[in-house]
Amino acid sequence: MTQEQYVGHLIARLEQLVAAEGADTIAAFIAEPILGAGGIIIPPPGYYARVQEVLARYDILFIADEVVTAFGHTGSMFATAEFGLSP
């Protein structure tokens, strides 16, 4: 599976979850921009852009957990800037 196909798979799973639970029952999507607890895992290119599209479509808030990635640890003040996120 290419990175692009993997992102498509992840987004399809997110869409399925929102459909199964109902967007009106989901307050927010919480994520670390770079997964620290799992071993410093960087998301594939385009992942967060696609996640934000889904969240915007269903009016679901995005909360960025920047405990590990903030204050210059990624080269920017916050990792959300690295990925163009709008939490």
N, CA, C and O atoms as a GROMACS GRO file, in nm:
protein
  348
    1MET      N    1   0.084  -0.117   0.000
    1MET     CA    2   0.000   0.000   0.000
    1MET      C    3   0.090   0.124   0.000
    1MET      O    4   0.182   0.134   0.081
    2THR      N    5   0.063   0.217  -0.089
    2THR     CA    6   0.140   0.341  -0.092
    2THR      C    7   0.094   0.431   0.024
    2THR      O    8  -0.008   0.405   0.088
    3GLN      N    9   0.171   0.536   0.050
    3GLN     CA   10   0.131   0.630   0.155
    3GLN      C   11  -0.003   0.694   0.122
    3GLN      O   12  -0.086   0.714   0.210
    4GLU      N   13  -0.023   0.727  -0.005
    4GLU     CA   14  -0.149   0.788  -0.047
    4GLU      C   15  -0.267   0.692  -0.026
    4GLU      O   16  -0.374   0.733   0.019
    5GLN      N   17  -0.246   0.566  -0.058
    5GLN     CA   18  -0.352   0.466  -0.037
    5GLN      C   19  -0.378   0.448   0.113
    5GLN      O   20  -0.492   0.432   0.155
    6TYR      N   21  -0.271   0.451   0.192
    6TYR     CA   22  -0.287   0.436   0.336
    6TYR      C   23  -0.366   0.553   0.394
    6TYR      O   24  -0.453   0.532   0.479
    7VAL      N   25  -0.337   0.675   0.350
    7VAL     CA   26  -0.414   0.791   0.395
    7VAL      C   27  -0.560   0.773   0.356
    7VAL      O   28  -0.649   0.800   0.437
    8GLY      N   29  -0.585   0.728   0.235
    8GLY     CA   30  -0.723   0.704   0.191
    8GLY      C   31  -0.793   0.602   0.280
    8GLY      O   32  -0.910   0.618   0.314
    9HIS      N   33  -0.721   0.498   0.318
    9HIS     CA   34  -0.775   0.395   0.407
    9HIS      C   35  -0.808   0.455   0.544
    9HIS      O   36  -0.916   0.429   0.598
   10LEU      N   37  -0.718   0.534   0.599
   10LEU     CA   38  -0.740   0.594   0.730
   10LEU      C   39  -0.860   0.690   0.728
   10LEU      O   40  -0.940   0.692   0.821
   11ILE      N   41  -0.870   0.767   0.622
   11ILE     CA   42  -0.981   0.863   0.611
   11ILE      C   43  -1.113   0.789   0.594
   11ILE      O   44  -1.215   0.831   0.648
   12ALA      N   45  -1.112   0.680   0.518
   12ALA     CA   46  -1.234   0.600   0.503
   12ALA      C   47  -1.277   0.545   0.638
   12ALA      O   48  -1.396   0.543   0.669
   13ARG      N   49  -1.182   0.502   0.720
   13ARG     CA   50  -1.215   0.451   0.854
   13ARG      C   51  -1.271   0.563   0.942
   13ARG      O   52  -1.365   0.541   1.018
   14LEU      N   53  -1.213   0.683   0.932
   14LEU     CA   54  -1.265   0.797   1.007
   14LEU      C   55  -1.409   0.827   0.966
   14LEU      O   56  -1.495   0.848   1.051
   15GLU      N   57  -1.434   0.829   0.836
   15GLU     CA   58  -1.570   0.854   0.784
   15GLU      C   59  -1.667   0.747   0.836
   15GLU      O   60  -1.779   0.779   0.874
   16GLN      N   61  -1.624   0.621   0.837
   16GLN     CA   62  -1.708   0.513   0.887
   16GLN      C   63  -1.740   0.531   1.034
   16GLN      O   64  -1.853   0.509   1.077
   17LEU      N   65  -1.641   0.572   1.111
   17LEU     CA   66  -1.661   0.594   1.254
   17LEU      C   67  -1.760   0.708   1.278
   17LEU      O   68  -1.850   0.696   1.362
   18VAL      N   69  -1.745   0.817   1.205
   18VAL     CA   70  -1.836   0.930   1.221
   18VAL      C   71  -1.978   0.887   1.183
   18VAL      O   72  -2.074   0.924   1.252
   19ALA      N   73  -1.992   0.810   1.076
   19ALA     CA   74  -2.124   0.763   1.034
   19ALA      C   75  -2.184   0.669   1.138
   19ALA      O   76  -2.304   0.676   1.167
   20ALA      N   77  -2.103   0.581   1.193
   20ALA     CA   78  -2.153   0.483   1.290
   20ALA      C   79  -2.195   0.550   1.421
   20ALA      O   80  -2.297   0.513   1.479
   21GLU      N   81  -2.118   0.647   1.466
   21GLU     CA   82  -2.146   0.712   1.594
   21GLU      C   83  -2.245   0.826   1.581
   21GLU      O   84  -2.319   0.856   1.675
   22GLY      N   85  -2.245   0.890   1.464
   22GLY     CA   86  -2.327   1.009   1.443
   22GLY      C   87  -2.247   1.133   1.477
   22GLY      O   88  -2.200   1.149   1.589
   23ALA      N   89  -2.232   1.220   1.379
   23ALA     CA   90  -2.149   1.340   1.398
   23ALA      C   91  -2.198   1.425   1.514
   23ALA      O   92  -2.118   1.492   1.580
   24ASP      N   93  -2.327   1.423   1.540
   24ASP     CA   94  -2.382   1.504   1.649
   24ASP      C   95  -2.345   1.451   1.787
   24ASP      O   96  -2.372   1.517   1.888
   25THR      N   97  -2.285   1.332   1.794
   25THR     CA   98  -2.243   1.276   1.923
   25THR      C   99  -2.093   1.288   1.945
   25THR      O  100  -2.042   1.245   2.048
   26ILE      N  101  -2.021   1.346   1.849
   26ILE     CA  102  -1.876   1.359   1.858
   26ILE      C  103  -1.840   1.504   1.885
   26ILE      O  104  -1.865   1.591   1.802
   27ALA      N  105  -1.782   1.529   2.001
   27ALA     CA  106  -1.747   1.666   2.038
   27ALA      C  107  -1.619   1.712   1.971
   27ALA      O  108  -1.609   1.827   1.928
   28ALA      N  109  -1.520   1.622   1.962
   28ALA     CA  110  -1.391   1.664   1.909
   28ALA      C  111  -1.307   1.543   1.870
   28ALA      O  112  -1.331   1.430   1.913
   29PHE      N  113  -1.208   1.570   1.785
   29PHE     CA  114  -1.106   1.474   1.743
   29PHE      C  115  -0.978   1.521   1.810
   29PHE      O  116  -0.933   1.633   1.786
   30ILE      N  117  -0.919   1.438   1.894
   30ILE     CA  118  -0.797   1.475   1.967
   30ILE      C  119  -0.681   1.392   1.913
   30ILE      O  120  -0.690   1.270   1.903
   31ALA      N  121  -0.572   1.460   1.876
   31ALA     CA  122  -0.457   1.388   1.821
   31ALA      C  123  -0.328   1.461   1.853
   31ALA      O  124  -0.325   1.583   1.867
   32GLU      N  125  -0.221   1.384   1.864
   32GLU     CA  126  -0.088   1.439   1.869
   32GLU      C  127  -0.044   1.460   1.724
   32GLU      O  128  -0.054   1.366   1.645
   33PRO      N  129   0.003   1.578   1.685
   33PRO     CA  130   0.046   1.597   1.546
   33PRO      C  131   0.152   1.495   1.503
   33PRO      O  132   0.150   1.445   1.391
   34ILE      N  133   0.242   1.466   1.593
   34ILE     CA  134   0.339   1.357   1.575
   34ILE      C  135   0.320   1.266   1.694
   34ILE      O  136   0.337   1.308   1.809
   35LEU      N  137   0.284   1.142   1.668
   35LEU     CA  138   0.254   1.049   1.777
   35LEU      C  139   0.378   1.023   1.860
   35LEU      O  140   0.475   0.964   1.812
   36GLY      N  141   0.376   1.067   1.985
   36GLY     CA  142   0.490   1.048   2.073
   36GLY      C  143   0.478   0.920   2.154
   36GLY      O  144   0.577   0.848   2.173
   37ALA      N  145   0.358   0.892   2.200
   37ALA     CA  146   0.337   0.775   2.286
   37ALA      C  147   0.361   0.644   2.212
   37ALA      O  148   0.394   0.543   2.275
   38GLY      N  149   0.347   0.644   2.081
   38GLY     CA  150   0.365   0.522   2.003
   38GLY      C  151   0.503   0.506   1.945
   38GLY      O  152   0.530   0.408   1.875
   39GLY      N  153   0.593   0.600   1.973
   39GLY     CA  154   0.729   0.587   1.924
   39GLY      C  155   0.771   0.691   1.823
   39GLY      O  156   0.847   0.660   1.732
   40ILE      N  157   0.724   0.813   1.833
   40ILE     CA  158   0.756   0.923   1.741
   40ILE      C  159   0.721   0.882   1.598
   40ILE      O  160   0.809   0.862   1.514
   41ILE      N  161   0.594   0.871   1.572
   41ILE     CA  162   0.543   0.831   1.441
   41ILE      C  163   0.492   0.955   1.369
   41ILE      O  164   0.400   1.022   1.416
   42ILE      N  165   0.551   0.985   1.255
   42ILE     CA  166   0.513   1.101   1.174
   42ILE      C  167   0.403   1.056   1.077
   42ILE      O  168   0.418   0.954   1.010
   43PRO      N  169   0.294   1.132   1.070
   43PRO     CA  170   0.185   1.090   0.981
   43PRO      C  171   0.225   1.102   0.834
   43PRO      O  172   0.312   1.183   0.799
   44PRO      N  173   0.164   1.022   0.748
   44PRO     CA  174   0.195   1.030   0.605
   44PRO      C  175   0.152   1.164   0.548
   44PRO      O  176   0.060   1.228   0.599
   45PRO      N  177   0.218   1.208   0.440
   45PRO     CA  178   0.182   1.336   0.378
   45PRO      C  179   0.033   1.341   0.342
   45PRO      O  180  -0.023   1.247   0.286
   46GLY      N  181  -0.028   1.454   0.375
   46GLY     CA  182  -0.167   1.475   0.340
   46GLY      C  183  -0.268   1.423   0.441
   46GLY      O  184  -0.387   1.451   0.429
   47TYR      N  185  -0.222   1.349   0.541
   47TYR     CA  186  -0.314   1.289   0.637
   47TYR      C  187  -0.396   1.395   0.710
   47TYR      O  188  -0.519   1.390   0.710
   48TYR      N  189  -0.328   1.491   0.772
   48TYR     CA  190  -0.402   1.589   0.851
   48TYR      C  191  -0.487   1.683   0.766
   48TYR      O  192  -0.592   1.730   0.811
   49ALA      N  193  -0.445   1.711   0.645
   49ALA     CA  194  -0.528   1.792   0.556
   49ALA      C  195  -0.661   1.722   0.531
   49ALA      O  196  -0.767   1.784   0.534
   50ARG      N  197  -0.654   1.592   0.506
   50ARG     CA  198  -0.776   1.514   0.480
   50ARG      C  199  -0.859   1.499   0.608
   50ARG      O  200  -0.982   1.503   0.601
   51VAL      N  201  -0.794   1.481   0.722
   51VAL     CA  202  -0.867   1.472   0.849
   51VAL      C  203  -0.944   1.601   0.872
   51VAL      O  204  -1.062   1.598   0.908
   52GLN      N  205  -0.879   1.714   0.851
   52GLN     CA  206  -0.945   1.843   0.874
   52GLN      C  207  -1.062   1.864   0.779
   52GLN      O  208  -1.161   1.926   0.817
   53GLU      N  209  -1.053   1.812   0.656
   53GLU     CA  210  -1.167   1.821   0.563
   53GLU      C  211  -1.287   1.747   0.620
   53GLU      O  212  -1.399   1.798   0.617
   54VAL      N  213  -1.264   1.626   0.670
   54VAL     CA  214  -1.372   1.546   0.727
   54VAL      C  215  -1.431   1.617   0.849
   54VAL      O  216  -1.553   1.629   0.862
   55LEU      N  217  -1.346   1.663   0.938
   55LEU     CA  218  -1.393   1.729   1.059
   55LEU      C  219  -1.473   1.854   1.027
   55LEU      O  220  -1.576   1.880   1.090
   56ALA      N  221  -1.428   1.932   0.931
   56ALA     CA  222  -1.499   2.054   0.892
   56ALA      C  223  -1.636   2.021   0.834
   56ALA      O  224  -1.734   2.090   0.862
   57ARG      N  225  -1.643   1.915   0.755
   57ARG     CA  226  -1.769   1.876   0.693
   57ARG      C  227  -1.874   1.840   0.799
   57ARG      O  228  -1.993   1.866   0.780
   58TYR      N  229  -1.830   1.782   0.909
   58TYR     CA  230  -1.924   1.741   1.014
   58TYR      C  231  -1.924   1.834   1.134
   58TYR      O  232  -1.989   1.805   1.235
   59ASP      N  233  -1.853   1.945   1.126
   59ASP     CA  234  -1.847   2.044   1.233
   59ASP      C  235  -1.796   1.982   1.364
   59ASP      O  236  -1.854   2.002   1.470
   60ILE      N  237  -1.686   1.906   1.352
   60ILE     CA  238  -1.622   1.842   1.467
   60ILE      C  239  -1.493   1.919   1.496
   60ILE      O  240  -1.414   1.945   1.406
   61LEU      N  241  -1.473   1.955   1.622
   61LEU     CA  242  -1.353   2.030   1.661
   61LEU      C  243  -1.228   1.943   1.651
   61LEU      O  244  -1.234   1.821   1.668
   62PHE      N  245  -1.116   2.007   1.625
   62PHE     CA  246  -0.986   1.939   1.624
   62PHE      C  247  -0.906   1.991   1.742
   62PHE      O  248  -0.884   2.112   1.754
   63ILE      N  249  -0.861   1.902   1.829
   63ILE     CA  250  -0.778   1.939   1.943
   63ILE      C  251  -0.640   1.876   1.922
   63ILE      O  252  -0.628   1.755   1.906
   64ALA      N  253  -0.537   1.960   1.922
   64ALA     CA  254  -0.400   1.912   1.904
   64ALA      C  255  -0.332   1.898   2.040
   64ALA      O  256  -0.323   1.994   2.116
   65ASP      N  257  -0.286   1.778   2.069
   65ASP     CA  258  -0.212   1.751   2.192
   65ASP      C  259  -0.064   1.774   2.161
   65ASP      O  260   0.002   1.689   2.101
   66GLU      N  261  -0.013   1.889   2.202
   66GLU     CA  262   0.124   1.928   2.168
   66GLU      C  263   0.220   1.916   2.287
   66GLU      O  264   0.319   1.989   2.294
   67VAL      N  265   0.192   1.826   2.379
   67VAL     CA  266   0.278   1.809   2.496
   67VAL      C  267   0.420   1.773   2.452
   67VAL      O  268   0.517   1.825   2.507
   68VAL      N  269   0.434   1.685   2.355
   68VAL     CA  270   0.565   1.638   2.309
   68VAL      C  271   0.622   1.725   2.197
   68VAL      O  272   0.744   1.737   2.184
   69THR      N  273   0.536   1.786   2.116
   69THR     CA  274   0.582   1.850   1.993
   69THR      C  275   0.588   2.003   1.997
   69THR      O  276   0.626   2.064   1.898
   70ALA      N  277   0.552   2.064   2.108
   70ALA     CA  278   0.548   2.211   2.113
   70ALA      C  279   0.683   2.272   2.153
   70ALA      O  280   0.777   2.201   2.189
   71PHE      N  281   0.687   2.402   2.145
   71PHE     CA  282   0.801   2.483   2.191
   71PHE      C  283   0.931   2.448   2.120
   71PHE      O  284   1.037   2.435   2.182
   72GLY      N  285   0.921   2.433   1.988
   72GLY     CA  286   1.040   2.418   1.906
   72GLY      C  287   1.093   2.277   1.887
   72GLY      O  288   1.196   2.260   1.822
   73HIS      N  289   1.028   2.178   1.941
   73HIS     CA  290   1.080   2.041   1.928
   73HIS      C  291   1.081   1.989   1.784
   73HIS      O  292   1.154   1.894   1.754
   74THR      N  293   1.002   2.050   1.696
   74THR     CA  294   0.997   2.004   1.556
   74THR      C  295   1.061   2.104   1.460
   74THR      O  296   1.061   2.082   1.338
   75GLY      N  297   1.115   2.212   1.513
   75GLY     CA  298   1.172   2.315   1.427
   75GLY      C  299   1.082   2.437   1.416
   75GLY      O  300   1.128   2.546   1.381
   76SER      N  301   0.956   2.419   1.445
   76SER     CA  302   0.860   2.529   1.454
   76SER      C  303   0.816   2.539   1.599
   76SER      O  304   0.836   2.447   1.678
   77MET      N  305   0.755   2.652   1.633
   77MET     CA  306   0.711   2.668   1.771
   77MET      C  307   0.613   2.557   1.810
   77MET      O  308   0.616   2.506   1.922
   78PHE      N  309   0.525   2.522   1.717
   78PHE     CA  310   0.428   2.415   1.740
   78PHE      C  311   0.423   2.325   1.617
   78PHE      O  312   0.436   2.374   1.504
   79ALA      N  313   0.403   2.195   1.636
   79ALA     CA  314   0.396   2.101   1.524
   79ALA      C  315   0.272   2.127   1.437
   79ALA      O  316   0.270   2.092   1.319
   80THR      N  317   0.170   2.189   1.495
   80THR     CA  318   0.054   2.220   1.414
   80THR      C  319   0.092   2.310   1.297
   80THR      O  320   0.034   2.299   1.189
   81ALA      N  321   0.189   2.397   1.316
   81ALA     CA  322   0.238   2.481   1.206
   81ALA      C  323   0.306   2.397   1.099
   81ALA      O  324   0.293   2.427   0.980
   82GLU      N  325   0.378   2.294   1.139
   82GLU     CA  326   0.447   2.206   1.044
   82GLU      C  327   0.348   2.139   0.949
   82GLU      O  328   0.379   2.117   0.831
   83PHE      N  329   0.230   2.106   1.000
   83PHE     CA  330   0.130   2.034   0.921
   83PHE      C  331   0.018   2.123   0.870
   83PHE      O  332  -0.076   2.074   0.806
   84GLY      N  333   0.027   2.252   0.896
   84GLY     CA  334  -0.078   2.344   0.850
   84GLY      C  335  -0.212   2.320   0.917
   84GLY      O  336  -0.317   2.337   0.855
   85LEU      N  337  -0.209   2.280   1.042
   85LEU     CA  338  -0.332   2.248   1.114
   85LEU      C  339  -0.394   2.372   1.175
   85LEU      O  340  -0.325   2.469   1.208
   86SER      N  341  -0.526   2.368   1.188
   86SER     CA  342  -0.601   2.474   1.254
   86SER      C  343  -0.682   2.413   1.367
   86SER      O  344  -0.802   2.390   1.352
   87PRO      N  345  -0.616   2.386   1.480
   87PRO     CA  346  -0.690   2.323   1.591
   87PRO      C  347  -0.785   2.422   1.655
   87PRO      O  348  -0.856   2.388   1.750
   0.00000   0.00000   0.00000
